[in-house]
Every structure is written in C-alpha cells, then in structure tokens.
Amino acid sequence: MYMKYLEQFENFDHMNKYYEKKRKFFDSKKSFDDITFDDISTIVDYIGTDGYNSKEDAIEDLEEKLTTYKNLSDPVKLYRVVGVNDEGEIDKDKLGEHFTPFLWAIDGDMMRSIGDELWDDKKPYIIEVLAPLSEIDIWQTIVQNMSFPREYEINLKNKGEGAKFIRAYELE
C-alpha cells in the first residue's frame, strides 16, 4: 500500500531522485531484522511524525516497537477482532490483514477505532492465527504503527492468506 502511494509521484521529474532513493531504501528492507536502529531516523523522515508530538517521540516509539517485532517468534501468534453474527461468517482462507501480537491490545480504544458501534447486532469475535514472519507487510505495519502509535498493529500480506487459522471465539 505504501508503495502505491510512492508511485503517484513518479511523474514529478524534480522529485525522481528523492523517490528513487526512498524506494531503494524501502526495497532493501524485507524484514524487521533488516532494519537497524540507525535506519529509524531515516524511516521517520520518510514516513513522517503525524501520530506523535515530535520526531524524538516517533523515534523512541519506533525503536521500542522494532525491538518488540524483532523478537517475535516464527511463526507468530496474532489476534484480530471482527464483527460477525457467528463464527461461520469468518472467512478462514482470507483472515484479514490487521492483527496484533498482544491480546491485551484489543481494548475499548481499539474497538472504537475499528467502529464496533456500527456493527448493529453483530458480535465481536477474536480470531487467533499463526503467521510466518515472512507474511508480515513490514512497511504497512510501520506506517500503521506511526499513524496510530497506541496500537501494536501487525499487517499481513494478501489479506492474511498465508496465516493459519487457530480458532475464533466470542469476545466477552
């Protein structure tokens, strides 16, 4: 998704060198392990600090999250909440892209941010999956985390097709 954002600027000749440098940087990082702490300032410069009070806050938060994400097991257990009438409505082949590695992160703030008040009579279900680290879209994950710093969101590639469904249960 972030790469699609970059593509819209390819026709601006005066910006080509900047975007070429940016694209090369992003293309050189295929996993969280490829990102060094020296890269964090560059990432913040490229993505921005909209979710933060300052660049320093963004750098500190990204350092913390990167440390967490570099220590995820492979495969990693992830959680997602969806609004459905029953478990049968969950597409177990395309489990979705927005997950968190922490069950505690699914709280009232998160529920409001995903619009649970608009679910009418649907019930919140937690989906648990196992996903290989190679299925994490690292750049979309970083963009989401920097846009919404309070969330520990992991974004999966291809609507979660590479994740293995473990179970789903109604959130109490």
C-alpha positions, 0 to 999 in steps of 0.5 A: 500500500505504501508503495502505491502511494510512492508511485503517484509521484513518479511523474514529478521529474524534480522529485525522481531522485528523492523517490528513487532513493526512498524506494531503494531504501524501502526495497532493501528492507524485507524484514524487521531484522533488516532494519537497524536502529540507525535506519529509524531516523531515516524511516521517520523522515520518510514516513513522517511524525503525524501520530506523535508530538515530535520526531524524538517521540516517533523515534523512541516509539519506533525503536521500542516497537522494532525491538518488540517485532524483532523478537517475535517468534516464527511463526507468530501468534496474532489476534484480530477482532471482527464483527460477525453474527457467528463464527461461520461468517469468518472467512478462514482462507482470507483472515484479514490483514490487521492483527496484533501480537498482544491480546491485551491490545484489543481494548475499548480504544481499539474497538472504537477505532475499528467502529464496533458501534456500527456493527448493529447486532453483530458480535465481536469475535477474536480470531487467533492465527499463526503467521510466518514472519515472512507474511508480515507487510513490514512497511504497512505495519510501520506506517500503521504503527506511526499513524496510530502509535497506541496500537501494536498493529501487525499487517499481513500480506494478501489479506492474511492468506498465508496465516493459519487459522487457530480458532475464533471465539466470542469476545466477552 
